[in-house]
Amino acid sequence: MQDYLEAAVRDVLTAPEARVDDQVGYAALLLAVSGALDEADRLVTQWQARTERPVTALAVDPVRARAWAMLFEARGGRPDWAAGLPPLDLDAEERAHTASLRRTVSDLEGVLPPGPVAEVIKHVAPARPDRVRTALADGDLELWASLAGPHPDVATLAATRVVAPALVAGADPLGLRDWPPACAGALVAALHERYPPELGSWPELVAEIMRLRGTAEPGETPAPPARPGPRLGAAEPPLPPGETRADPRPGPLLHRRVSLPPPASEAAIRSAELRLGVELPADVREFLRTCDGLPADVVFPRLLGTADLRAEDGVVVLSDPPVLLLSSGHVVEVDPVLGTTVHPSFRAALVRHAALLAQAT
């Protein structure tokens, strides 16, 4: 599957948007029929957040729409991202699909270009059952997998009502096992590269990080981690300091208001600079004016506030553990596994952090 994934990532990065939608739609179904429903949901939700296109773009043909409907029935409900898919009459869809699976095919089908001659040949040429489709009609997943080829028709597979429950239960007929997380992760990363989020001002950037962490206001019932989306327009009335506006879009893209950590005072910032013996870059000062440090999360260390900043030989330690260092205006990130990364600014390091958080949700 490595060749497939490389081609899919390349398309997500460079192909026209219709091709991006097609690749994401196919990949999501491939993950779903491999028992990785959570990875399929993650991929589609990230695609929605990054592109803001309607989910119907992932099911532009009847078979894909039918496939999702059968999977939803088998899993006992629809995920949030599927709210925009129209409901289907599953009994009617099952009859249509079964007829399609049992339809005989001619050896000459597809050889001639569409037209009257092709129609005549289709009706008079010898016909035979299609072995791949017949295997699905018979519910034989093992035989189907042996005949499916290098680019299996996963939409037709998932649209087969009799096998959908086994797929949802983790049958994994293609034997992909541990591959789905790597596939979803690579495609999500490609989506973020092609459609980078607009993080706006410092309060918006910090609020985005807090929101991606799933941080709620005191007393608020925690909700599923919010998905990233473009900032709202400047024409809307301002919010009180330290809050970000709720996104009006439906489904999993809902933004919740979050409380930011308190900002540092100008006096505290100046006192820290005097103690450190250095003048902090403008973006570090803006961060501290927005919030006086941030706690650690799953992918980032604790960012130090004014009282905890320290300097060693002219290098300012920005985090605990000391993996983010400020030196000559650049922020050096030291990772024991991935090595050292030099960010052009403190803001660039936090933008990268926000992207990693978004990809992990």
Disulfide bonds with the S-S distance in Angstrom:
none
